[in-house]
Amino acid sequence: MKLGIISDVHCNLRGLRQALAAMDDVDEVLCLGDIIDAGRFSNDVIAALKARGAHVILGNHEEVFLSREAERARDGNGIDRSLVKWLADQPLRKTLETGGKKVLMIHSTPWEPRGDYIFPHSEHLERFGEADADFVLYGHTHAQVVRRFGRVLVINPGSAGEAHYDGDSWRLSCAILDTVTGEVDRIGFPDPRYGERGGGG
């Protein structure tokens, strides 16, 4: 089973489309939250994930957008209420079973209280190895990670919406996991908002 993994789209439709195109032959698409921004909704981004049949969880930006305090933002002109409801029906975490392997989807951390930013060199990253899963997939930091702790392979695909500068260009990223072999293909591509090189500002 090949799983396409994306996270932190942040309303970047063109970035999402590039990620989905790069993962065209995967069996399932998994999205790890922060699809939208706390104060901004994108009908097109949500519709694209829904149409692809993606497994989706909520990130901290969705939690803010869907909160009682953001009720006015949800009443903005042009927002498709049916897509807001579809998003609101998604869980904060999700476990998938495939080929006898367990895949845990989370946005930030598998422990509570959630919300910490666990970067690639964080001493807390090894705590992900305590999860009851074969694969733990997380986002939140926009930084790619592929690390194994015991039986647990920890993967962060980076961000498909907020680019990082790699010294040459502004890059977005996603990843493909082969659950049979455990191989991970890390995919980077230019942020179409900045062109092939530089920009960003």
HUKAQUI-V660987 format. One line per field, one symbol per residue. ss: DSSP state (H for helix, E for strand, C for the rest). psi: psi as a letter, one per 30 degrees, with the letter a starting at -180 (. if undefined). A space follows every 10 residues. Layout:
ss->???
psi->???
This chain:
ss->CEEEEECCCC CCHHHHHHHH HHCCCCCEEE ECCCCCECCE CCHHHHHHHH HHCCEEECCH HHHHHCCHHH HHHHCCCCCC HHHHHHHHCC ECCEEEEECC EEEEECCCCC CCCCCCCCCC CCCCHHHHHH CCCCEEECCC CCCCEEEEEC CEEEEECCCC CCCEECCCCE EEEEEEEECC CCCEEEEEEE CCCCCCCCCC C
psi->kkkkkllheh gieeeeeeee efgeglekkk kglhealegk kjeeeeeeee efhkkklkae eeeeeglefg eeefglkfkj eeeeeeeffl lflkkkkkhg kkjkkledlf llklfkjjle gkffefffff kilekkklbe fgkkkjkkjb fkkkkkfakg ejllkgfelj kllalkkjfe fgkkjkkklk jfffaekabd .
